[in-house]
Amino acid sequence: MSTVAIFSLLIGSLLGGRFRIFILPPAIVLGATILGVASVWQGHDSAHIVVTILVFASVLQLGYFCGAVLVRARTAAYRGKAAPSIVRQPQLRLAPRKLGDG
């Protein structure tokens, strides 16, 4: 069970860091299918399969959230530092016009 939790946390953080679209429902369906088939093949009872899938889905969502927050924080920190050429822009100074010029 802890292996499922650790791997789903890692997979969720990778998905949260990589995708901006909502990728969780297809990932949960795919992972639940794989876990269900593997658990039935190994001979686990139905309660164990359901708990495994619930742990997988909840920890995957937690990992997705943490991965998305880390990427957003890293991006904000990177964008906060402006390049020296952008900080100091030259300003145009117009010469004053004389009243007699037409």
C-alpha positions as CSV (number, residue, x, y, z in Angstrom):
1,M,0.0,0.0,0.0
2,S,2.8,2.4,0.8
3,T,4.4,1.7,-2.6
4,V,1.2,2.7,-4.3
5,A,1.1,5.9,-2.2
6,I,4.7,6.8,-3.0
7,F,4.4,6.2,-6.7
8,S,1.1,7.9,-7.0
9,L,2.5,11.0,-5.2
10,L,5.5,11.0,-7.6
11,I,3.3,10.5,-10.7
12,G,0.9,13.2,-9.5
13,S,3.7,15.7,-8.9
14,L,5.1,15.0,-12.4
15,L,1.6,15.5,-13.9
16,G,1.0,18.7,-11.9
17,G,4.4,20.1,-13.0
18,R,4.0,19.2,-16.7
19,F,0.4,19.7,-17.7
20,R,-1.6,22.9,-17.4
21,I,-4.9,21.2,-18.4
22,F,-6.9,19.1,-16.1
23,I,-5.3,15.6,-16.6
24,L,-6.4,14.0,-13.4
25,P,-9.6,12.1,-14.5
26,P,-7.9,10.2,-17.3
27,A,-4.9,9.4,-15.1
28,I,-7.1,8.2,-12.3
29,V,-9.2,6.0,-14.6
30,L,-6.1,4.5,-16.2
31,G,-4.3,4.0,-12.9
32,A,-7.4,2.5,-11.3
33,T,-7.8,0.1,-14.2
34,I,-4.2,-1.0,-14.0
35,L,-4.3,-1.4,-10.2
36,G,-7.6,-3.3,-10.3
37,V,-6.5,-5.7,-12.9
38,A,-3.1,-6.3,-11.1
39,S,-4.9,-6.8,-7.8
40,V,-7.4,-9.3,-9.2
41,W,-4.6,-11.1,-10.9
42,Q,-2.7,-11.4,-7.5
43,G,-5.9,-12.7,-5.8
44,H,-6.7,-9.8,-3.5
45,D,-10.3,-9.4,-2.2
46,S,-12.6,-6.6,-3.3
47,A,-12.2,-4.4,-0.2
48,H,-8.4,-4.4,-0.6
49,I,-8.8,-3.4,-4.3
50,V,-11.2,-0.5,-3.4
51,V,-8.9,0.8,-0.7
52,T,-5.9,0.6,-3.0
53,I,-7.7,2.6,-5.7
54,L,-9.0,5.2,-3.2
55,V,-5.4,5.7,-1.8
56,F,-4.1,5.9,-5.4
57,A,-6.7,8.5,-6.4
58,S,-6.4,10.7,-3.3
59,V,-2.6,10.7,-3.2
60,L,-2.4,11.3,-7.0
61,Q,-4.5,14.4,-6.5
62,L,-2.3,15.6,-3.6
63,G,0.8,15.1,-5.7
64,Y,-0.8,17.0,-8.6
65,F,-1.6,19.9,-6.4
66,C,1.9,20.0,-4.9
67,G,3.6,19.7,-8.3
68,A,1.5,22.5,-9.7
69,V,2.1,24.8,-6.7
70,L,5.9,24.2,-6.8
71,V,6.0,25.0,-10.6
72,R,4.0,28.1,-10.1
73,A,6.2,29.3,-7.2
74,R,9.3,28.6,-9.1
75,T,7.9,30.5,-12.1
76,A,6.9,33.5,-10.0
77,A,10.4,33.6,-8.4
78,Y,12.0,33.5,-11.8
79,R,9.8,36.1,-13.3
80,G,10.3,38.4,-10.3
81,K,13.9,39.1,-11.3
82,A,14.0,41.5,-14.2
83,A,16.9,41.6,-16.6
84,P,19.1,44.7,-16.2
85,S,18.3,45.8,-19.8
86,I,14.6,45.9,-19.0
87,V,14.9,47.7,-15.6
88,R,16.4,50.8,-17.0
89,Q,14.8,52.0,-20.3
90,P,16.0,55.1,-22.0
91,Q,13.4,57.9,-22.0
92,L,12.8,60.1,-25.0
93,R,13.3,63.8,-24.3
94,L,11.7,66.1,-26.7
95,A,13.2,69.5,-27.4
96,P,10.9,72.4,-26.4
97,R,9.1,74.1,-29.4
98,K,9.5,77.7,-30.0
99,L,6.3,79.7,-30.3
100,G,7.2,81.3,-33.6
101,D,7.8,78.0,-35.5
102,G,5.0,76.9,-37.6
